[in-house]
């Protein structure tokens, strides 16, 4: 039995009780997380540590972790986040003293009584893992000979570091402190009774999101504002500040946010995001507001903190027209047709011919061409040549800019397009560690999970991307992903609205229409199925049973069998056999 902050945690019964002894209902995963906090000795538990302990051998998104954290805070009445605290740099801790409460029965008391012959009494369960404090004599009572030997050893270490310093990189000797970002409380400028609660929740979600980013540490809002003057407190202890205001109009909530350099007040990036005010799902509205600003600001921070691998001339040119070319091409990746793809490719190839050493353009071109490979817009020989050039470009880029979001995204897309799905999932996860709201990376993770036969995981990943909805130009991809996952699991009725919404945004791919036809066919809507097949064949003439398959190299048997069922439904709807 453990006690903290007026609560009792009964480990044998897996039960949390309030001060009055009333059980508080928790899901098993949420209880397991609370048990970890209570038995951690007050230390900070990283997000990765929590996920590996609560969901062993299962890949889950961090949204599952945040759901458990929210459930714990609700169960503990921790609306002000004073019990389950977010630690600077990421991770969480239980900020309460935990005491072991021994059973009070006579038998247990007799068993717990130390034997007079024992030198040390046994520790209670909650303290068993804590090493006993040594006496002052044990800690400092060294002999003269031992002291001399320790000093000599220290001298040898210092001299060794002095000799090694010229040849070792400084980072190998001294770990650099990551830049500190103070997330200031979002100001409620809404003049709406819901505004204060909305602003507080948005602040918490922004803090949680930025705390995931690897190369910064985060000062939580309450820590930043501890002195009463939040701005002054954060400026003294942080490198950057995130400031923002929540506004409410007739039809929308709008969150405006900026990253400011704390020492000078120089604004580094400004962004605004809006959601419909009549949205019945408040949590979805909060999620999309936060993602809308977080996605842009995280990428801007990444540009600031990660040094460019381009030459000076390349950096100058990328600020101008070449940067525009890259942005337009990346937009064509997200919302693409064959015509847009061709125009974007020609634009990037010209920009690269004008500036051959510009790594940013080369990476953008590789990423765009990987999309072309995925859409089967290259012939076999041309695809092989494109793949070889892209591989060389990305290897160079990763050496030069290993933490760059665009480089990681392009590498993830390359690995996905070349059917290296495990590696793609890992690389996309690293991209998320610098931009937690990256819908494109989530889509590619979900695609990898599809090919690995993990359909339920893929469905959750695509739906997470839909909750963030960033960047909006990629929306059709995760809508298509949700529909595909449902279809592969035989849930054709559920697949229909997602596929329809995806096609409404980007109707030019053709492949989506074939999937839609399968869903119509299996739900008894034969005429609509035939119409969808006809439209797919118009967009992709010559498609038949053999060519409609996506590449299955490295796909799991589960995935192959599921696609066979979908393709058969497409054939039943009128797709030619040959």
VMD Tcl script that draws the C-alpha trace (Angstrom):
set ca {
  {0.00 0.00 0.00}
  {1.37 3.42 -0.98}
  {0.02 6.79 0.13}
  {0.51 10.21 -1.45}
  {-1.37 13.52 -1.40}
  {-4.34 11.98 0.43}
  {-4.64 9.04 -1.97}
  {-4.02 5.33 -1.39}
  {-2.54 3.13 -4.09}
  {-3.28 -0.52 -3.39}
  {-0.81 -2.39 -5.59}
  {-1.99 -5.97 -4.87}
  {-5.59 -5.03 -5.68}
  {-4.61 -2.64 -8.52}
  {-6.85 0.01 -6.98}
  {-6.61 3.77 -6.38}
  {-8.67 5.13 -3.48}
  {-9.51 8.68 -2.46}
  {-9.20 10.20 1.00}
  {-12.58 8.72 1.97}
  {-11.57 5.26 0.84}
  {-13.78 5.35 -2.27}
  {-12.18 3.50 -5.22}
  {-11.34 5.70 -8.22}
  {-11.76 3.91 -11.53}
  {-8.69 3.80 -13.80}
  {-7.99 1.91 -17.00}
  {-5.28 -0.77 -16.58}
  {-2.72 1.20 -18.62}
  {-3.43 4.36 -16.64}
  {-3.07 2.48 -13.34}
  {0.22 1.00 -14.53}
  {1.51 4.48 -15.31}
  {0.51 5.73 -11.86}
  {2.28 2.74 -10.29}
  {5.45 3.68 -12.18}
  {5.26 7.25 -10.93}
  {4.60 6.19 -7.34}
  {7.51 3.73 -7.23}
  {10.03 5.90 -9.09}
  {11.39 7.63 -6.02}
  {10.37 11.06 -7.30}
  {12.61 10.96 -10.35}
  {11.62 12.20 -13.79}
  {10.39 9.47 -16.13}
  {11.00 10.18 -19.80}
  {8.21 9.76 -22.32}
  {10.11 6.93 -23.99}
  {10.58 5.17 -20.64}
  {6.87 5.45 -19.86}
  {5.78 4.17 -23.25}
  {8.19 1.23 -23.18}
  {7.03 0.26 -19.68}
  {3.27 0.70 -20.17}
  {3.11 -0.60 -23.76}
  {5.98 -3.12 -23.96}
  {6.78 -4.46 -27.44}
  {3.97 -2.38 -28.98}
  {4.41 0.74 -31.12}
  {1.99 3.43 -29.96}
  {1.87 7.12 -30.68}
  {2.56 9.62 -27.92}
  {-1.12 10.53 -28.00}
  {-1.76 7.33 -26.00}
  {0.71 8.55 -23.39}
  {-0.94 11.97 -23.21}
  {-4.37 10.37 -22.83}
  {-3.11 8.42 -19.79}
  {-1.58 11.59 -18.34}
  {-4.87 13.44 -18.79}
  {-6.81 10.57 -17.19}
  {-4.43 10.56 -14.21}
  {-4.77 14.30 -13.73}
  {-8.57 14.03 -13.88}
  {-8.59 11.14 -11.42}
  {-6.32 13.03 -9.00}
  {-8.17 16.34 -9.41}
  {-4.92 17.77 -10.71}
  {-6.39 20.52 -12.90}
  {-3.45 22.82 -12.12}
  {-0.89 20.13 -12.98}
  {0.75 20.25 -9.57}
  {0.88 16.48 -8.96}
  {1.74 15.07 -12.39}
  {4.25 17.63 -13.56}
  {5.94 18.10 -16.90}
  {9.68 18.32 -16.35}
  {11.97 20.69 -18.21}
  {13.47 18.90 -21.19}
  {10.61 16.41 -21.40}
  {9.30 13.65 -19.18}
  {6.98 13.67 -16.18}
  {7.21 13.14 -12.43}
  {4.87 12.66 -9.49}
  {5.50 15.78 -7.36}
  {4.30 14.31 -4.08}
  {5.88 12.45 -1.19}
  {5.03 8.75 -1.40}
  {4.90 6.74 1.82}
  {4.64 3.02 2.29}
  {1.66 2.09 4.44}
  {2.32 -1.32 6.12}
  {-0.62 -3.61 6.81}
  {-1.88 -3.13 10.34}
  {-2.86 -6.72 11.19}
  {-0.98 -8.57 14.02}
  {0.39 -11.25 11.73}
  {1.92 -8.72 9.39}
  {3.28 -6.70 12.31}
  {4.91 -9.78 13.79}
  {6.48 -10.70 10.45}
  {7.80 -7.19 9.99}
  {9.53 -7.12 13.44}
  {13.33 -7.28 12.95}
  {15.23 -10.23 14.38}
  {17.50 -9.08 17.25}
  {20.33 -10.97 15.60}
  {20.06 -9.11 12.31}
  {22.58 -6.32 11.80}
  {20.23 -4.37 9.50}
  {16.45 -4.40 9.67}
  {14.69 -5.25 6.40}
  {13.44 -2.25 4.43}
  {9.73 -1.75 3.74}
  {8.68 -2.54 0.16}
  {8.63 1.04 -1.11}
  {12.20 1.62 0.06}
  {13.69 -1.68 -0.98}
  {15.19 -0.26 -4.15}
  {16.71 2.79 -2.37}
  {20.35 2.25 -1.33}
  {21.00 2.88 2.38}
  {22.79 6.10 3.24}
  {26.35 5.33 4.28}
  {27.75 6.75 7.49}
  {30.09 9.77 7.42}
  {32.99 7.46 8.35}
  {32.18 5.11 5.46}
  {31.97 8.00 3.04}
  {34.97 10.06 4.17}
  {37.07 7.89 6.41}
  {39.71 7.04 3.78}
  {43.17 6.05 4.82}
  {46.10 8.32 3.98}
  {47.32 5.85 1.37}
  {43.90 5.68 -0.27}
  {43.65 9.47 -0.35}
  {47.05 9.79 -2.04}
  {46.09 7.15 -4.60}
  {42.79 8.92 -5.37}
  {44.53 12.26 -5.89}
  {47.10 10.61 -8.17}
  {44.35 8.97 -10.22}
  {42.52 12.28 -10.56}
  {45.75 13.93 -11.74}
  {46.19 11.23 -14.41}
  {42.58 11.78 -15.63}
  {43.03 15.55 -15.85}
  {46.31 15.20 -17.73}
  {44.73 12.67 -20.10}
  {41.90 15.07 -20.92}
  {44.41 17.89 -21.47}
  {46.35 15.75 -23.93}
  {43.17 14.55 -25.69}
  {41.49 17.96 -25.90}
  {43.18 19.08 -29.14}
  {42.03 15.97 -31.02}
  {38.62 15.36 -29.44}
  {35.59 17.39 -30.44}
  {34.40 19.66 -27.62}
  {31.01 17.97 -27.61}
  {32.71 14.70 -26.67}
  {34.18 16.32 -23.56}
  {31.39 18.68 -22.56}
  {27.74 18.17 -23.43}
  {26.28 21.44 -24.63}
  {23.18 22.64 -22.83}
  {20.24 22.67 -25.25}
  {18.55 26.03 -25.87}
  {15.72 26.74 -23.46}
  {12.26 27.68 -24.70}
  {9.87 29.30 -22.23}
  {6.23 28.61 -23.11}
  {4.42 31.63 -21.75}
  {0.73 31.34 -20.74}
  {-1.45 32.02 -23.77}
  {-3.37 35.25 -23.17}
  {-7.17 35.04 -23.35}
  {-8.27 37.88 -25.65}
  {-11.50 36.15 -26.61}
  {-14.16 37.95 -24.51}
  {-15.81 34.56 -24.31}
  {-16.66 32.69 -21.06}
  {-14.92 29.60 -22.45}
  {-11.77 31.54 -23.34}
  {-9.80 31.19 -20.09}
  {-10.19 27.41 -19.97}
  {-9.45 27.14 -23.69}
  {-6.29 29.26 -23.36}
  {-5.07 27.19 -20.40}
  {-5.59 23.93 -22.27}
  {-3.87 25.28 -25.38}
  {-0.92 26.40 -23.24}
  {-0.62 22.93 -21.73}
  {-0.80 21.22 -25.11}
  {1.84 23.54 -26.56}
  {4.10 22.83 -23.59}
  {3.63 19.08 -23.95}
  {4.32 19.27 -27.67}
  {7.48 21.36 -27.53}
  {8.76 19.22 -24.63}
  {8.97 16.32 -27.11}
  {11.50 18.14 -29.29}
  {14.95 16.63 -28.91}
  {17.25 19.61 -29.29}
  {15.57 22.06 -26.91}
  {14.51 22.07 -23.27}
  {11.21 23.60 -22.25}
  {10.37 25.88 -19.35}
  {6.76 25.16 -18.43}
  {4.36 28.13 -18.08}
  {4.08 28.01 -14.27}
  {7.85 27.79 -13.93}
  {8.31 30.67 -16.36}
  {5.87 32.89 -14.50}
  {6.92 31.91 -10.99}
  {8.20 35.39 -10.01}
  {4.88 37.04 -10.83}
  {6.29 38.78 -13.86}
  {6.26 35.94 -16.37}
  {8.14 37.77 -19.11}
  {10.98 38.89 -16.85}
  {11.30 35.47 -15.25}
  {11.53 33.65 -18.56}
  {13.92 36.14 -20.15}
  {16.41 35.54 -17.38}
  {16.35 31.77 -17.73}
  {15.55 31.01 -21.37}
  {16.89 31.61 -24.84}
  {13.54 31.83 -26.60}
  {9.95 32.52 -25.59}
  {6.73 31.29 -27.11}
  {4.06 33.96 -26.71}
  {0.52 33.98 -27.97}
  {-3.08 35.15 -27.74}
  {-6.38 33.33 -28.16}
  {-9.13 35.25 -29.92}
  {-12.75 34.44 -30.66}
  {-14.77 35.71 -33.61}
  {-18.29 35.05 -34.77}
  {-17.31 31.85 -36.50}
  {-13.87 30.81 -35.32}
  {-11.27 30.55 -32.60}
  {-7.90 31.98 -33.66}
  {-4.57 31.32 -31.97}
  {-1.76 33.73 -32.78}
  {1.71 32.77 -31.61}
  {5.32 33.80 -32.06}
  {8.82 32.72 -31.14}
  {10.82 35.59 -29.62}
  {14.52 35.71 -28.81}
  {14.44 36.32 -25.07}
  {17.59 38.46 -24.81}
  {16.66 40.96 -27.54}
  {12.92 40.60 -28.07}
  {13.56 39.88 -31.75}
  {10.64 38.00 -33.30}
  {11.85 34.84 -35.04}
  {8.56 33.57 -36.45}
  {4.87 34.48 -36.35}
  {1.92 32.22 -37.17}
  {-1.84 32.09 -36.73}
  {-4.26 29.15 -36.86}
  {-8.05 29.12 -36.80}
  {-10.76 26.52 -36.22}
  {-14.53 26.74 -36.47}
  {-16.12 28.14 -33.33}
  {-19.15 25.89 -33.68}
  {-17.02 22.74 -33.57}
  {-18.74 20.48 -31.04}
  {-15.50 18.63 -30.28}
  {-13.56 21.04 -28.05}
  {-10.56 18.72 -27.75}
  {-10.28 18.43 -31.53}
  {-10.45 22.21 -31.84}
  {-7.68 22.61 -29.25}
  {-5.57 19.95 -30.94}
  {-5.84 21.63 -34.36}
  {-5.16 25.10 -32.99}
  {-2.02 23.89 -31.24}
  {-0.85 21.82 -34.19}
  {-1.50 24.69 -36.59}
  {0.93 26.98 -34.79}
  {3.22 24.31 -33.32}
  {4.01 22.73 -36.70}
  {5.18 26.03 -38.20}
  {7.09 27.21 -35.13}
  {8.82 23.84 -34.63}
  {10.11 23.95 -38.21}
  {11.30 27.52 -37.75}
  {13.15 26.54 -34.57}
  {14.69 23.66 -36.47}
  {15.97 26.08 -39.13}
  {17.47 28.31 -36.44}
  {19.11 25.57 -34.37}
  {20.36 23.22 -37.07}
  {23.30 24.62 -39.07}
  {22.93 24.64 -42.83}
  {25.15 22.38 -44.90}
  {24.97 24.69 -47.94}
  {27.71 26.98 -49.09}
  {27.47 30.69 -48.37}
  {26.30 31.37 -51.90}
  {23.68 28.62 -51.63}
  {22.38 30.02 -48.36}
  {21.99 33.45 -49.92}
  {20.20 32.12 -52.96}
  {17.88 29.92 -50.92}
  {16.59 33.02 -49.16}
  {15.29 34.31 -52.48}
  {13.86 32.59 -55.51}
  {15.25 29.15 -54.74}
  {13.44 29.08 -51.41}
  {10.20 29.86 -53.23}
  {10.93 27.03 -55.68}
  {11.47 24.59 -52.80}
  {8.26 25.64 -51.05}
  {6.20 25.35 -54.24}
  {7.68 21.94 -55.00}
  {6.97 20.68 -51.49}
  {3.38 21.85 -51.86}
  {3.21 19.76 -55.03}
  {4.36 16.73 -53.03}
  {1.46 17.12 -50.63}
  {-1.35 17.90 -53.08}
  {-0.14 16.34 -56.27}
  {-1.35 15.47 -59.73}
  {0.81 14.26 -62.58}
  {0.77 17.74 -64.13}
  {1.75 19.49 -60.89}
  {4.45 16.90 -60.34}
  {5.98 17.51 -63.76}
  {5.95 21.29 -63.32}
  {7.51 21.12 -59.84}
  {10.20 18.69 -61.01}
  {11.16 20.96 -63.93}
  {11.28 23.98 -61.63}
  {13.59 22.27 -59.13}
  {15.83 20.82 -61.82}
  {16.33 24.31 -63.26}
  {17.04 25.76 -59.81}
  {19.59 23.02 -59.12}
  {21.26 23.56 -62.51}
  {21.67 27.23 -61.58}
  {23.05 26.39 -58.13}
  {24.50 22.83 -58.20}
  {25.85 22.95 -54.63}
  {22.56 23.91 -53.00}
  {21.75 20.94 -50.79}
  {18.29 22.21 -49.87}
  {17.17 22.17 -53.50}
  {18.72 18.73 -54.08}
  {16.87 17.32 -51.06}
  {13.56 18.87 -52.19}
  {14.04 17.36 -55.67}
  {14.80 13.93 -54.19}
  {11.70 14.11 -51.99}
  {9.49 15.15 -54.91}
  {10.84 12.39 -57.15}
  {10.23 9.80 -54.44}
  {6.60 10.84 -54.59}
  {6.73 10.22 -58.33}
  {8.08 6.71 -57.70}
  {5.28 6.03 -55.19}
  {2.69 7.17 -57.75}
  {4.36 5.04 -60.48}
  {4.95 8.11 -62.66}
  {8.41 6.87 -63.72}
  {9.19 3.92 -65.94}
  {11.29 1.10 -64.39}
  {14.64 2.25 -65.81}
  {14.07 5.92 -65.05}
  {12.87 5.05 -61.53}
  {16.08 3.10 -60.86}
  {18.22 6.05 -61.99}
  {16.19 8.51 -59.92}
  {16.47 6.23 -56.89}
  {20.25 6.06 -57.22}
  {20.66 9.83 -57.45}
  {18.26 10.42 -54.55}
  {20.10 7.91 -52.37}
  {23.44 9.68 -52.94}
  {21.89 13.10 -52.27}
  {20.24 12.01 -49.03}
  {23.34 10.25 -47.72}
  {25.27 13.50 -48.17}
  {22.46 15.53 -46.61}
  {22.23 13.28 -43.54}
  {25.97 13.65 -42.95}
  {25.70 17.41 -43.24}
  {22.35 18.03 -41.51}
  {21.37 14.93 -39.48}
  {18.68 16.74 -37.47}
  {17.13 18.74 -40.30}
  {13.38 18.15 -40.60}
  {13.32 18.44 -44.43}
  {16.25 16.01 -44.72}
  {14.62 13.49 -42.37}
  {11.28 13.82 -44.20}
  {12.94 13.26 -47.59}
  {14.86 10.25 -46.25}
  {11.68 8.83 -44.76}
  {9.88 9.24 -48.08}
  {12.82 7.61 -49.90}
  {12.76 4.60 -47.58}
  {8.99 4.29 -47.95}
  {9.11 4.59 -51.75}
  {11.83 1.92 -51.92}
  {9.84 -0.41 -49.60}
  {12.20 -0.26 -46.60}
  {9.28 0.08 -44.24}
  {10.88 -0.58 -40.84}
  {13.65 1.92 -41.57}
  {11.06 4.41 -42.85}
  {9.04 4.19 -39.62}
  {12.20 4.76 -37.55}
  {13.32 7.74 -39.63}
  {9.87 9.33 -39.62}
  {9.75 8.91 -35.83}
  {12.99 10.90 -35.65}
  {11.41 13.63 -37.80}
  {8.53 13.73 -35.29}
  {11.05 14.22 -32.49}
  {11.78 17.66 -34.00}
  {8.21 18.44 -35.18}
  {5.64 16.46 -33.15}
  {2.75 17.82 -35.26}
  {4.16 16.68 -38.62}
  {1.19 15.12 -40.43}
  {3.30 14.11 -43.43}
  {5.65 12.08 -41.21}
  {2.66 10.50 -39.46}
  {1.19 9.54 -42.83}
  {4.43 7.81 -43.88}
  {4.61 5.98 -40.54}
  {1.04 4.79 -41.10}
  {1.95 3.68 -44.62}
  {4.83 1.64 -43.25}
  {2.52 0.06 -40.68}
  {0.10 -0.87 -43.49}
  {2.80 -2.79 -45.37}
  {3.98 -4.42 -42.15}
  {0.45 -5.75 -41.62}
  {-0.23 -3.60 -38.54}
  {-3.55 -2.22 -39.74}
  {-4.95 -1.10 -36.36}
  {-1.71 0.77 -35.58}
  {-1.85 2.38 -39.03}
  {-5.47 3.43 -38.49}
  {-4.54 5.11 -35.18}
  {-1.57 6.87 -36.81}
  {-3.62 8.20 -39.74}
  {-6.34 9.37 -37.34}
  {-3.70 11.15 -35.25}
  {-2.55 12.97 -38.41}
  {-6.19 13.92 -39.04}
  {-6.50 15.34 -35.51}
  {-3.48 17.55 -36.15}
  {-4.34 18.32 -39.80}
  {-0.91 19.82 -40.52}
  {0.04 20.76 -43.11}
  {-3.50 21.06 -44.51}
  {-2.21 20.45 -48.05}
  {-1.42 16.86 -47.00}
  {-4.93 16.24 -45.67}
  {-5.99 14.02 -48.56}
  {-3.17 11.57 -47.80}
  {-4.18 10.65 -44.27}
  {-7.85 10.65 -45.23}
  {-6.91 8.13 -47.91}
  {-4.84 6.27 -45.30}
  {-7.79 5.91 -42.92}
  {-9.98 4.67 -45.77}
  {-7.31 2.22 -46.92}
  {-6.80 0.80 -43.42}
  {-10.55 0.24 -43.02}
  {-10.77 -1.43 -46.45}
  {-7.84 -3.75 -45.74}
  {-9.57 -4.83 -42.54}
  {-12.82 -5.47 -44.48}
  {-14.61 -2.47 -42.95}
  {-15.84 -1.11 -46.27}
  {-18.74 0.91 -44.89}
  {-16.36 2.78 -42.59}
  {-13.90 3.25 -45.46}
  {-16.38 5.04 -47.75}
  {-16.59 8.54 -46.16}
  {-12.82 8.79 -45.74}
  {-12.14 7.81 -49.35}
  {-14.81 10.21 -50.61}
  {-13.35 13.10 -48.62}
  {-9.85 12.31 -49.87}
  {-10.96 12.27 -53.52}
  {-12.86 15.53 -53.04}
  {-9.54 17.19 -52.17}
  {-7.25 15.46 -54.68}
  {-9.20 13.66 -57.42}
  {-6.39 13.16 -59.94}
  {-4.51 10.11 -58.68}
  {-6.83 7.37 -59.95}
  {-5.73 4.86 -57.34}
  {-8.16 6.34 -54.82}
  {-11.06 5.69 -57.21}
  {-10.17 2.00 -57.46}
  {-10.23 1.71 -53.66}
  {-13.54 3.58 -53.60}
  {-14.92 1.12 -56.17}
  {-13.93 -1.82 -53.93}
  {-15.75 -0.22 -50.98}
  {-18.87 0.44 -53.07}
  {-18.80 -3.11 -54.46}
  {-18.57 -4.76 -51.05}
  {-21.37 -2.59 -49.64}
  {-23.78 -3.56 -52.42}
  {-23.60 -0.32 -54.42}
  {-22.69 -1.90 -57.75}
  {-23.56 1.01 -60.04}
  {-21.46 3.46 -58.01}
  {-18.65 0.89 -58.00}
  {-18.69 0.70 -61.81}
  {-18.66 4.51 -62.06}
  {-15.65 4.70 -59.74}
  {-13.80 2.10 -61.83}
  {-14.57 4.05 -64.99}
  {-13.20 7.26 -63.48}
  {-10.10 5.45 -62.25}
  {-9.46 4.05 -65.72}
  {-9.90 7.51 -67.22}
  {-7.24 8.87 -64.91}
  {-4.98 5.81 -65.19}
  {-5.73 4.21 -68.57}
  {-4.56 0.65 -69.06}
  {-4.79 -0.29 -65.38}
  {-5.70 -3.95 -64.80}
  {-5.65 -6.57 -62.08}
  {-1.87 -6.93 -62.23}
  {-0.89 -3.26 -62.44}
  {-3.34 -1.95 -59.84}
  {-1.30 -3.55 -57.05}
  {1.01 -1.25 -55.09}
  {4.61 -2.54 -54.87}
  {4.64 -5.49 -52.46}
  {8.41 -5.88 -51.95}
  {9.06 -6.44 -48.22}
  {5.31 -6.42 -47.47}
  {4.08 -8.82 -44.81}
  {1.95 -11.85 -45.77}
  {-0.94 -10.26 -43.84}
  {-0.73 -7.15 -46.01}
  {-0.49 -9.15 -49.26}
  {-3.54 -11.26 -48.38}
  {-5.57 -8.16 -47.47}
  {-4.68 -6.42 -50.74}
  {-5.67 -9.55 -52.65}
  {-9.18 -9.24 -51.19}
  {-9.36 -5.54 -52.08}
  {-8.13 -6.12 -55.65}
  {-10.67 -8.91 -56.10}
  {-13.41 -6.45 -55.09}
  {-12.08 -4.01 -57.71}
  {-12.17 -6.76 -60.36}
  {-15.72 -7.64 -59.32}
  {-16.60 -3.96 -59.85}
  {-15.31 -4.02 -63.42}
  {-11.53 -3.60 -63.32}
  {-10.06 -5.53 -66.31}
  {-8.22 -8.75 -65.56}
  {-5.59 -7.95 -68.20}
}
mol new
graphics top color blue
foreach p $ca { graphics top sphere $p radius 0.5 }
foreach p [lrange $ca 0 end-1] q [lrange $ca 1 end] { graphics top cylinder $p $q radius 0.2 }
display resetview
